[in-house]
Amino acid sequence: MAEADGEHVELVYRPTVGEFHEALTASARASSLGRWGRGLLLFSGGASAFVAVASLTFGSTVPATQVLVMAGTAVVGLVVLPWLQAHRLHRRAAERGLHRAVLDPWGVTTTTTRGPERMTRWSEIPRYEETRRTFVLLTTHAYPPTPIPLPKRGTRDVDGLRALLKRRLSS
């Protein structure tokens, strides 16, 4: 764990799968494409449940194959794929070892035990989201926004980190 001093906050951490899952969820919520896709999957799951209940109510004993495919697609898209993606990102991050993120007046610099330093300027980070365990910086590098998870457990001064992010970014 590291300290904060107003315009300089340092975090030291090893990322977890749960933190990547929260970051991916926040990133999907932040983009219109992510919200649209989640809505479509929720509609597909709800429609399949409605059709299955209606068909069973009106005498059919087995729901149609299309209903099962719609329900399966919704479950895979809403539950399975986000966790698989979080595991993949975690595996890549874990290979790099211990992470150190420094937030200063110029931006966010991330270094790892094994891997190159990565600098992201504040101008490349239009906003952030706060989740239960992380602050997720949403960058403009790709569409949907690329998430940079900053675990709260990585610093002793979570309030200082929050204040710095509020000063620099919109939430």
N, C-alpha and C positions, 0 to 999 in steps of 0.2 A: 504494500500500500504506500501511496505517496501523498504529499502535501499539496496545498493550494495557497496562493498568495494574491488573489484578486485578478490579475491579468495573466497569471501563469499557473496552470493546473497540470499535475502529472499523475498518471494512472499506471499501475503495474499490475498485470493480470495474466492468467491463462484462460482463453475463451472457453465457454461451454456450449454444448448443443442447444440448450434452452435459450441462451442469450442470442444465438444466431436465429433461432426460431422466432423469438420476439422481434428481432431486427427485420426479418423478412416479412413478418406480419405487418409491422409498422410501415415498411416500404410499400407493400401492396395497398394499404389503406391510404397512403399519401398520393398515389397516382390514380387518375381517372380510369385507366386501363385495368389496374388491379381491382378497383371497386366494381367496375363493370363485370369483370370475369368472375369475381366472388358472387356477385348478384345473380349472374347467369347459372352458376353451379348450384346456388341455393334454390333458385326457381326450378331447375331440373330435378333436384332432390324432392322438393315439395310437390311438384307435378307428378313425379313417379309414385310418391306415397298416396296422393289423392286418387290416381288412376288405379293403383293396386287395391285400395280400400273400396272404391266404387265397383271394380270388377268382382271382388269377393262378395260384396253386398248384393249384387244382382245376379249371383248364381255361378260365376266362373270359379273353378277351384284352383287354377294355377294362373298367376299373373303372366301377361304376355312377355316375350323375350325383350321387347323394346323397353318395357317398364323396368326390368331388371338391369338392363344396360344403362338406362338413365340414372338409376339409383347408384349403381356401381361407379359410374363416371363422377357423380357428385361426391361420393365418399373418397375416391382416389384424389380428386382435385382439391377437396377441402381439407383432407386429413393426411393422406399418405404422401403426396408430392411435397408439401411444405416440410415435413419431417425429413424426407430423403434429401431435399436440398440443404436443409440445416445441417444434417450429418455430413454431407459432402463438403460444405464450407468449413465445418469444424475440423474435419480431417486435414484439410489443407492448412488451416491455421495452426493446428496442433503440431504439424511437421515443422513449423517455424519456431517453436519453443515459446519462451516467455515474451509477452508483448508489453511494450512501454509506449504510452501515448502522451504527448506533451501538447497542451493547448496554450498558445501564447498570442501576442498581438498580431502575428502574421498568419496563423492558421493552426492546423493540427498536423503534427509530425508523429508518425507511427514507426517504431523500430521493433525488431524481433531479434531473438538470439541467433537465428539462422535465416537470413533474408535481407533484401535491400531496404533502406529507409524509404518511407513514402510520405511526401508532404502534400497536404491539401490546403489550399488557401481558403480563407473565409468567404471570398467571392464565389467559390465553387460549391459552397454549402448554403443553399437558400433557407433551409429550415431544419428543425429537429423534432423528434417525438420522444416523450418520456414514457417508458413502460415500467412495470413493476421492478425489474432488475437492472434495466439499462437506460442510457440515453442513446438514441439512435440518430446519428447525423445522416441526413439525406443529401447526397451530392448530385451534381448535375452531369456527372460523367456518362451516364447511360439512361435509357428509358426502359423500364421504370427507374426511379431514383435508386442509386446504389447506396446501400446502407453501410454505415460505419458504426458498429456497436461499441459503446463505452460502458462497461459494467460498473455499476455503482460500488461494488465491492472492491474496485481497484483503487479507490481513494478514501481517505479518512474524512474529507470535507465534501460531502455530497451537496450541501447547500452552496458552497463556493463554486462548485462545478455548475450547478443549476443557474446561479446568478451570472456566471460568465457566459453561458449559453444564451440566457435571456438578453444580455447586453448585445451579443454579437449576431444572434439569429432570431427568426420568428418561429413560434411553435405551432 
